[in-house]
């Protein structure tokens, strides 16, 4: 065998780390220039940020005087952690919130672990019994001391508003979507008007309406709690957005599915519940989770009507004379927490999308 | 007897009869709900001594507004305050849309770059910014960045003409001297001629297949006429630079910090969504299009200009308009940092003073509703216009 017949591998320069660098970063002169620009950008952004957040930061101490290093003063967050997470909720009653978190965590974990039995029952528990537990545990009753909602705050309040908004708006959204696609003109027109009005206005005006106009709508003596008014506003607002997402799924359903279910004699509601909705909701799960992320981010707006959610309380804590001048730490911490929640949701939706992509 | 029964049965189970029945019930319930709300409201307003109606719009407002684009003083009417708020909203939305588009397209194209580092930086930008609430970003830019800037004496400056400090951003003002109107008329004239030239070039190419470099000719025409007329009239356009006088800047245009922070946050946040729209649009153009274009011998820049971009734009424009609309609606968060937009001025201060909750919130919602319905109307027209024959 001569040397010429031996298989010749690619040049060394196209292999391994060198090859990867060459192909992805320095393939031609302007790509090299871009890479250098990118490296410079990272150089001016990352080291100061890492120094401020970790290396030069202060982690141990009790007051602002303990913040002697150049970097962030995380003592500010540590000292106010109870306010930031629970608001003004009485300290001796905090176990009630933690208990609710625990139930939610355990049943959520159970649903997330694949191949476990009785997931349907756990889901039903979460949707039907768990809300009752929440109301009793959080606001009081059955021998528990009542805690007024004006004491609710912090991350806890954000989770309550987002949770209620998400859970209640989905069924309303589905009904609105069905209504808009209905063959009955009155139902369809009413649903369309309802959806378009809520979608056409900013959430902040909805919240202004909830806090200023709802009291005028109610008969004398009936006075809703400020939190409930905000919840109603958030719920209708997100229901309208979800309705459009669900409608997209309904429209994407092939006509044959409708015709086949009618041919086997299903009534409208059975056709929707057994054939159409399961398939079309599955199709739009990523978009639904996208709406949930939007609701979660939008809950921050309740601070304009005077509720102290996570962001509101951080803003409030920053005005405490003992801790003036630490707004950077507060915002960075809030951003990190919101980011983790939102990114987790979008990551989960991408995973679910892959898992559910069973058809075709 | 039995036939009677089956007649009644077939009447009750008739689809269209059922339909009418359900609709009547729905209509009745909605009417009842509205009646309930209206009577309650009427009684509540009577009790609080509020008169309904829009008479309050003609009354003196008696409050001042920090930033106004038109003449306004505490003696102006509530209607004037409505207009001031509306213009401020449109201003911040307009500037925000401009910058969001520039940043968004840049980041979206960066994400598709073959350069790994650049693509990753763009991805990090998108993933970080769109997962943090907008209000938090507005607070960050306003309280943590702009409020923390140095006093006017130690402003950050650029070319001695742009100054940034805790009072806001100061930029040069353009002053139009005598004769500058001629330049504008000529500018308009050349733009109209250029549009005509594009149409003519397209028709000629459709008919004969010959290409005419309309883009270069029109650019040369517009810029050439502009500079020649500028020189011929003796440069009547000049700039007035901001100058430090005492404790603050005089001259130039002052942009209040609330406006700067709000625009910044809105543009950066919306850009992360626009970047995804742009990326999705370009990726949706099938690879076969590029390959076919290459095989008929088009050069790389022509493939982009003639094949990819026109097809990508058709996909990009509708969701892009949606993002513009979102930005406009999100500009209402101005209320949280006291930028005098429609919501803060009208649904805030004016509502507090007059107590006319229904009328005021109705007007504010009406403005946003009009904007979004108007946009969706334009989008429907656009889609009809752009529809390719043979498509659904």
Interface residues (C-beta under 8 A of the other chain):
Chain A: X24 X25 X27 X31 X34 X35 X38 X39 X41 X42 X183 X184 X185 X186 X187 X190 X196 X197 X199 X200 X201 X202 X204 X205 X208 X209 X212 X213 X215 X216 X217 X218 X219 X220 X293 X297 X298 X300 X301 X303 X304 X311 X315 X318 X327 X328 X331 X334 X335 X338 X339 X342 X343 X346
Chain B: X19 X22 X23 X26 X27 X30 X37 X40 X41 X43 X44 X45 X47 X113 X114 X115 X116 X117 X118 X121 X127 X128 X131 X132 X133 X134 X135 X136 X139 X140 X143 X144 X329 X330 X332 X333 X335 X336 X343 X347 X351 X357 X358 X361 X364 X365 X368 X369 X371 X372 X373
